[in-house]
Amino acid sequence: MSQGQTAGSPAAQDTGNGARGEELAGASASAAPAIDATRLRVAIARLTRRLRRHQLAGLTPTQLSALATVEKADALRLGDLAAAEGIAPSTLSRLVTALEDAGYVQRHAVPGDARASTLRITRDGRAVLDRIRQQTTMVLAGMLLDLTPDQRAAVAAALPALEQLAGPDPRETQGAQ
């Protein structure tokens, strides 16, 4: 939304696909303002694509996500990585092979289970993640400088809610119990 536009103006409601987004139900005049979920989705998707254009190392988004998951877990069985990333075993095999060939992960045999192995991130894998994170942070920081002070304050105020949205989905953990 550019300066001078309000949430109700036609230009502000454009979602990039020619349709007005779905506003969250249940918002009343006295409650918090309604949030146009479609506009939020489109904005997040565009921002994500813009940040991905600046990534290093030739990693695909799926490879980058898997590498970060392996880093976070320290050592991870292949099946657990597939489940965490929501990918099929055949896709996982190609993905892990690409990460191994690049020197970013290593397979380690599981003692007592000849068919099982775990993945661990390598020093090069950590270095590439660090470089990507640093570059992406610098690009985003530059983008934030293009905003007005009021817009930057609004983004800062929204961070806790965005972090909660980006965290684990409590509905998924409830279904697993």
C-alpha positions as CSV (number, residue, x, y, z in Angstrom):
1,M,0.0,0.0,0.0
2,S,1.5,3.3,-0.9
3,Q,1.3,6.4,1.2
4,G,-2.1,8.0,1.2
5,Q,-4.0,4.8,0.5
6,T,-6.3,3.5,3.1
7,A,-7.2,-0.1,3.8
8,G,-10.6,0.4,2.2
9,S,-9.3,2.0,-1.0
10,P,-9.5,0.0,-4.2
11,A,-5.8,0.1,-4.8
12,A,-5.1,-1.1,-1.3
13,Q,-7.3,-4.1,-1.9
14,D,-5.7,-5.3,-5.1
15,T,-4.1,-8.6,-4.4
16,G,-2.2,-8.9,-7.6
17,N,-4.6,-11.5,-9.0
18,G,-7.4,-9.1,-9.8
19,A,-9.5,-10.2,-6.8
20,R,-10.1,-8.7,-3.4
21,G,-8.7,-11.0,-0.6
22,E,-10.7,-12.7,2.0
23,E,-10.9,-10.7,5.2
24,L,-10.9,-12.6,8.4
25,A,-14.4,-13.1,9.8
26,G,-15.4,-11.9,13.2
27,A,-13.8,-8.5,13.2
28,S,-16.1,-5.8,14.4
29,A,-15.7,-2.1,14.4
30,S,-14.7,-2.2,18.1
31,A,-12.3,-5.2,17.7
32,A,-9.0,-5.3,16.0
33,P,-9.1,-4.4,12.3
34,A,-9.9,-7.1,9.8
35,I,-6.9,-8.6,8.1
36,D,-7.1,-9.4,4.4
37,A,-5.5,-12.8,4.4
38,T,-5.1,-12.9,0.6
39,R,-3.2,-9.6,0.6
40,L,-1.0,-10.9,3.5
41,R,-0.3,-14.1,1.6
42,V,0.6,-12.3,-1.6
43,A,2.8,-9.9,0.2
44,I,4.7,-12.7,2.0
45,A,5.0,-14.7,-1.2
46,R,6.4,-11.6,-3.1
47,L,8.8,-10.8,-0.3
48,T,10.0,-14.4,-0.1
49,R,10.6,-14.5,-3.9
50,R,12.5,-11.2,-3.8
51,L,14.8,-12.5,-1.0
52,R,15.4,-15.8,-2.7
53,R,16.7,-14.0,-5.8
54,H,19.6,-12.9,-3.7
55,Q,20.7,-16.3,-2.3
56,L,24.1,-17.8,-2.8
57,A,25.5,-21.2,-3.5
58,G,22.9,-22.3,-6.2
59,L,20.7,-24.0,-3.6
60,T,17.0,-24.5,-4.4
61,P,14.5,-23.4,-1.7
62,T,13.9,-27.1,-0.8
63,Q,17.6,-27.8,-0.5
64,L,18.1,-24.7,1.6
65,S,15.2,-25.7,3.9
66,A,16.5,-29.2,4.3
67,L,20.0,-28.0,5.0
68,A,18.7,-25.7,7.7
69,T,16.6,-28.5,9.2
70,V,19.7,-30.8,9.3
71,E,21.7,-27.9,11.0
72,K,19.0,-27.4,13.6
73,A,18.7,-31.1,14.5
74,D,22.5,-31.7,14.5
75,A,22.0,-35.3,13.4
76,L,18.9,-36.4,11.6
77,R,17.7,-39.7,10.1
78,L,16.6,-39.5,6.5
79,G,13.0,-40.5,7.2
80,D,12.8,-37.8,9.9
81,L,14.1,-35.2,7.4
82,A,11.5,-36.3,4.8
83,A,8.8,-35.9,7.4
84,A,10.0,-32.6,8.6
85,E,10.2,-31.2,5.1
86,G,7.0,-32.9,3.9
87,I,8.7,-34.5,0.9
88,A,8.6,-38.0,-0.7
89,P,11.5,-40.4,-0.1
90,S,12.4,-40.4,-3.8
91,T,12.7,-36.6,-3.8
92,L,14.6,-36.8,-0.5
93,S,17.2,-39.1,-2.1
94,R,17.9,-36.7,-4.9
95,L,18.0,-33.7,-2.5
96,V,20.4,-35.4,-0.1
97,T,22.6,-36.6,-2.9
98,A,22.8,-33.0,-4.2
99,L,23.7,-31.7,-0.7
100,E,26.3,-34.4,-0.3
101,D,27.8,-33.7,-3.7
102,A,28.1,-30.1,-2.8
103,G,29.9,-31.0,0.5
104,Y,27.2,-29.5,2.7
105,V,26.1,-32.7,4.5
106,Q,27.6,-36.1,5.3
107,R,25.8,-39.4,5.9
108,H,26.8,-41.4,9.0
109,A,25.9,-45.0,9.6
110,V,23.7,-45.8,12.6
111,P,25.5,-48.3,14.9
112,G,23.5,-51.5,15.0
113,D,21.3,-50.7,12.0
114,A,23.0,-51.4,8.7
115,R,20.2,-49.9,6.7
116,A,19.9,-46.6,8.6
117,S,22.0,-43.5,8.4
118,T,21.9,-40.0,9.8
119,L,22.8,-36.7,8.2
120,R,25.0,-34.1,9.7
121,I,25.8,-30.7,8.4
122,T,29.5,-30.1,7.4
123,R,31.6,-27.1,8.1
124,D,31.0,-26.0,4.4
125,G,27.2,-26.5,5.0
126,R,27.3,-24.2,8.0
127,A,29.4,-21.6,6.1
128,V,27.0,-21.5,3.2
129,L,24.0,-21.1,5.5
130,D,25.7,-18.3,7.3
131,R,26.5,-16.5,4.0
132,I,23.0,-16.9,2.8
133,R,21.5,-15.7,6.1
134,Q,23.9,-12.7,6.2
135,Q,23.2,-11.7,2.6
136,T,19.4,-12.1,3.0
137,T,19.5,-10.1,6.2
138,M,21.4,-7.3,4.4
139,V,18.9,-7.3,1.5
140,L,16.0,-7.1,3.8
141,A,17.6,-4.4,5.9
142,G,18.1,-2.4,2.7
143,M,14.4,-2.9,1.7
144,L,13.3,-1.7,5.2
145,L,15.2,1.5,4.7
146,D,12.9,2.3,1.7
147,L,9.9,2.4,4.1
148,T,8.8,5.5,5.9
149,P,9.5,5.6,9.7
150,D,5.8,4.9,10.4
151,Q,5.9,1.9,8.1
152,R,9.0,0.6,9.8
153,A,7.3,1.0,13.2
154,A,4.3,-0.9,11.9
155,V,6.6,-3.8,10.7
156,A,8.4,-3.8,14.1
157,A,5.0,-3.9,15.9
158,A,3.9,-6.8,13.7
159,L,7.0,-8.9,14.3
160,P,5.7,-10.9,17.4
161,A,2.5,-11.9,15.5
162,L,4.5,-12.8,12.3
163,E,6.9,-14.9,14.4
164,Q,3.9,-16.7,15.9
165,L,2.4,-17.3,12.5
166,A,5.8,-18.6,11.2
167,G,6.3,-20.9,14.2
168,P,5.0,-24.5,14.7
169,D,1.4,-24.9,13.9
170,P,-0.4,-25.9,17.1
171,R,-3.1,-27.6,15.1
172,E,-0.6,-30.1,13.7
173,T,0.8,-31.0,17.1
174,Q,-2.7,-31.4,18.5
175,G,-3.5,-33.9,15.7
176,A,-0.4,-36.0,16.5
177,Q,-1.4,-36.6,20.1
